Amino acid sequence: MRDHTKLRAFVLADEIALLTYRFTTSFPREEQFGLTSQMRRAAVSVPSNIVEGCGRQTEADFLRFLNIAYGSLREVEYQASLATRLGFATENAELQNKLTETSKVLASLIRSIRKS
């Protein structure tokens, strides 16, 4: 088993979850069960899947959960863009930069595990 706290991908993903919660606080009340909920679930899914993958015994299982985390990360990227275009929030450079960095780090981790 791996220690998820030692993975840069996890640390960044955890920050994404926190930033997403802050980003969605200004969304309209009628979006509470729509985009707000969807974004928050996807954002929490990223670090959660990394943690779950770290708890698995095989590299294949670990890789599977990292791929799920990557998919959820991409989902948050789209949803943040959609929310901005809908006028629910102003563009958040900190969130965007963190999403980009996390995407690169997670993709690199996935590639390195595939090669081994």
C-alpha positions in Angstrom: 0.0 0.0 0.0 1.1 3.5 -0.8 1.0 6.6 1.4 -1.3 9.0 -0.5 0.0 12.0 1.4 3.4 11.6 -0.2 2.0 12.0 -3.7 2.1 15.4 -5.3 -1.0 14.5 -7.3 -3.0 14.0 -4.1 -1.8 17.2 -2.5 -2.8 19.2 -5.6 -6.1 17.3 -5.9 -6.9 18.1 -2.3 -6.4 21.8 -3.0 -8.7 21.5 -6.0 -11.5 20.2 -3.7 -11.1 23.1 -1.4 -10.9 25.7 -4.2 -13.9 24.2 -5.9 -16.0 24.5 -2.7 -15.0 28.2 -2.5 -15.6 28.8 -6.2 -19.2 27.4 -6.0 -20.3 29.4 -2.9 -21.4 32.3 -5.2 -23.5 30.1 -7.5 -27.2 30.9 -7.6 -29.3 29.1 -4.9 -31.3 27.3 -7.7 -28.1 25.6 -8.7 -27.6 24.1 -5.2 -28.7 20.7 -6.5 -27.4 21.2 -10.0 -24.0 22.5 -11.1 -22.9 23.3 -7.5 -23.5 19.7 -6.3 -22.0 18.2 -9.5 -18.8 20.3 -9.3 -18.3 19.5 -5.7 -18.8 15.8 -6.1 -16.4 15.7 -9.1 -13.8 17.7 -7.2 -14.0 15.5 -4.1 -13.8 12.4 -6.4 -10.3 13.4 -7.6 -8.4 13.1 -4.2 -10.8 10.3 -3.0 -10.0 8.1 -6.0 -6.3 8.7 -5.5 -6.6 7.7 -1.8 -8.6 4.6 -2.7 -6.1 3.6 -5.4 -3.3 3.9 -2.9 -5.1 1.5 -0.7 -5.2 -1.2 -3.3 -2.7 -4.0 -3.5 -2.0 -4.2 -7.3 -0.5 -1.6 -9.7 -3.5 -2.3 -12.1 -6.0 -1.3 -9.4 -4.0 1.7 -8.5 -3.8 2.7 -12.1 -7.6 2.2 -12.6 -8.3 4.6 -9.7 -5.9 7.2 -11.0 -7.6 7.1 -14.3 -11.0 7.6 -12.6 -9.4 10.6 -10.7 -8.2 12.0 -14.0 -11.6 11.8 -15.5 -13.2 13.6 -12.6 -10.5 16.3 -12.8 -11.4 16.9 -16.5 -15.0 17.1 -15.5 -14.3 19.8 -13.0 -12.3 21.7 -15.6 -15.3 21.7 -17.9 -17.8 22.6 -15.2 -15.7 25.5 -14.0 -15.6 26.8 -17.6 -19.4 26.3 -18.0 -20.1 28.1 -14.7 -18.0 31.1 -15.7 -19.7 31.2 -19.1 -23.1 31.0 -17.5 -22.2 33.9 -15.3 -22.4 32.0 -12.0 -18.9 33.1 -11.0 -16.0 35.1 -12.4 -13.1 33.3 -13.8 -10.9 32.0 -11.0 -7.2 32.1 -12.1 -6.1 30.2 -9.0 -8.5 27.3 -9.6 -7.7 27.2 -13.4 -3.9 27.2 -12.7 -4.3 24.4 -10.1 -6.5 22.4 -12.4 -3.8 22.6 -15.2 -1.0 21.7 -12.8 -2.9 18.8 -11.3 -3.8 17.5 -14.7 -0.1 17.5 -15.8 1.1 15.9 -12.6 -1.6 13.2 -12.6 -1.1 12.4 -16.3 2.6 12.0 -15.6 2.0 9.7 -12.7 -0.3 7.6 -14.8 2.2 7.4 -17.7 5.0 6.4 -15.4 3.0 3.6 -13.8 2.0 2.4 -17.3 5.6 2.2 -18.3 6.6 0.1 -15.3 
